[in-house]
Amino acid sequence: MKLTYDADADAVYLRLGEAQIVDSETVAPGVVLDYDANTNIVGVGMLSVSKRVTRPDTQRMLMETLVASKSEVSALSSSSPS
């Protein structure tokens, strides 16, 4: 699972697996689900996330997850051979 946030677009994307995305569906304004070949949800995208996520505890959890994800990527990048 990987969570990314684009501050310029105010968009969040949650990737749930490695399966190839073969279809997408807009399920609400600004919310898109991505599906694999077996119609399993493998990704969720959301626009205008700062307007949708208004509870401070939820915003904090989202930001902590993003910071942790960036730290993991940095650690992996620095430990991989050049």
C-alpha positions in Angstrom: 0.0 0.0 0.0 1.3 3.4 -0.9 -0.2 6.8 -0.1 0.9 9.9 -2.1 -0.2 13.6 -1.8 0.2 16.2 -4.5 0.0 19.6 -2.7 -0.2 21.6 -6.0 -3.2 19.6 -7.1 -4.5 19.1 -3.5 -4.9 15.4 -4.5 -4.3 12.2 -2.6 -3.9 8.7 -4.2 -3.9 5.4 -2.3 -2.4 2.5 -4.2 -3.6 -0.7 -2.7 -1.5 -3.2 -4.7 0.8 -3.8 -7.6 -1.8 -5.2 -10.0 -2.1 -3.4 -13.4 -4.9 -0.9 -13.6 -7.3 -1.8 -16.4 -10.3 0.4 -15.6 -11.3 3.4 -13.6 -14.6 4.7 -12.4 -15.6 8.1 -11.0 -17.8 7.2 -8.1 -18.3 10.8 -6.8 -17.2 14.2 -7.9 -13.4 14.2 -7.5 -13.2 10.6 -6.4 -11.9 7.8 -8.7 -11.5 4.1 -8.1 -9.0 2.1 -10.1 -9.6 -1.6 -10.8 -7.5 -4.5 -11.9 -8.5 -7.2 -14.4 -10.5 -9.1 -11.7 -12.4 -5.9 -10.8 -10.6 -5.6 -7.5 -10.0 -2.0 -6.3 -6.3 -1.3 -6.6 -6.3 2.5 -6.2 -8.3 5.4 -4.9 -7.8 9.0 -6.0 -9.4 12.0 -4.4 -9.2 15.7 -5.5 -9.7 18.7 -3.2 -8.6 16.5 -0.3 -8.1 19.5 2.1 -11.8 20.4 1.7 -13.0 16.8 2.2 -10.8 15.9 5.1 -11.7 18.5 7.7 -11.3 16.8 11.0 -7.9 17.7 12.6 -7.2 14.1 13.7 -7.8 12.8 10.2 -5.7 15.5 8.6 -2.9 14.7 11.2 -3.1 10.9 10.4 -2.9 11.6 6.7 0.1 13.8 7.1 1.9 11.4 9.4 1.4 8.6 6.9 2.7 10.7 4.1 5.8 11.7 6.1 6.4 8.1 7.0 6.1 7.0 3.4 8.6 9.7 2.3 11.0 8.5 5.0 10.7 4.9 3.9 11.4 5.9 0.3 14.5 7.9 1.3 15.8 5.1 3.4 15.4 2.6 0.5 17.0 5.0 -1.9 20.0 5.6 0.3 20.5 1.8 0.9 20.2 0.7 -2.7 23.5 0.2 -4.6 24.4 2.8 -7.2 
